Amino acid sequence: MDYQKQFKNALLSQPNCILGKNGITNEFINHVNKLLKRYKVIKIKALKSVATKSNIKTLAYKISQLSNSYLIDVRGKMFILSLYDFN
């Protein structure tokens, strides 16, 4: 399956992971890394208690840096990470 189809599937599916009130912890990053190895493209939802409209992009970028992945898309409080760059 090519990565464009994986992106589309991730976009239309339920989130693989939820960023909760504990925020970005080592356990969360380890979980994201495991999911990325398994699925290559994952969708993460941030709860209201952690993310606002102003800081969701910052949170998504920080998670992508810590997990050595690429931030593909941010929509509302959800964002998509990938092991590969689509650009």
N, C-alpha and C positions, 0 to 999 in steps of 0.2 A: 504494500500500500504506500503510495507516495505521501509526502508530508502535507500537501494541500488538502488531501482527503482527511488526513488525521486532524488537521486544524479545523476543518468543517465539522467533523464528528465531535471534537472537543467543544466547539462553539455551541452545538445543538444539544449536547448531553448535560447531565447533572454534574455539579462540581465534584472533582476527585478528592478535594481536601477543603477544610474550612479553617480559616484563621480566626481563632477565638480570642477571648479576653486576656489570655496569658501573653498574647503577642508573638513575636518572633523569638522562639527559643531554639536551643540546639536540637531538641527532640523533634520540633516541627521541621527544621531544615533537613534532618536525617530522613524524616518521613517523605518530604518533598523529593529528596534525592532518590529514594527507593521507588517512588511513583514515576519519576522521570525515566529511570532505567527500565521500568516495566512498560510504560505506555508511550514514551518519547515526547508526547504533547499532553499537558494536563491543564485542568481548569481549577482555579482556586477562588473561593468566595471568602470575603472578609466580612465579619459581623459588624453591626452598627457600633458596638462598644469599642471596637479597635479603629475602624476606618471612617473617615469623613470624606466629603467630596474633594477637600483640599489636600489630604495627605495620602490618598489611595495610590497615586502614581509613585510617590516616594516609597511607600511600603512595598509595592510590587517590584520596583527597581532594586531595592535593598535585598529582597528575597531572591531575585534573579542573580544578583552578584554573589550572595552567600552560597547559592546552590550551583554556581557555574553554569547557568542556563541563560536563555535569551527571553526577554519580555516581548511577546508577540502582540498582545492586544490588551487594552484596558477598557472595560465597559461597565459603568456603574461601579458596583463594589466587587465585580468579578474581573479576573485577569487570567491570561493564558500564558504559560511558560512552555518552552521547548528546548530540547537538547541541541537542535539545529537551527541555524538562522535561515529564514525564508527569503531574505532580501538578496 
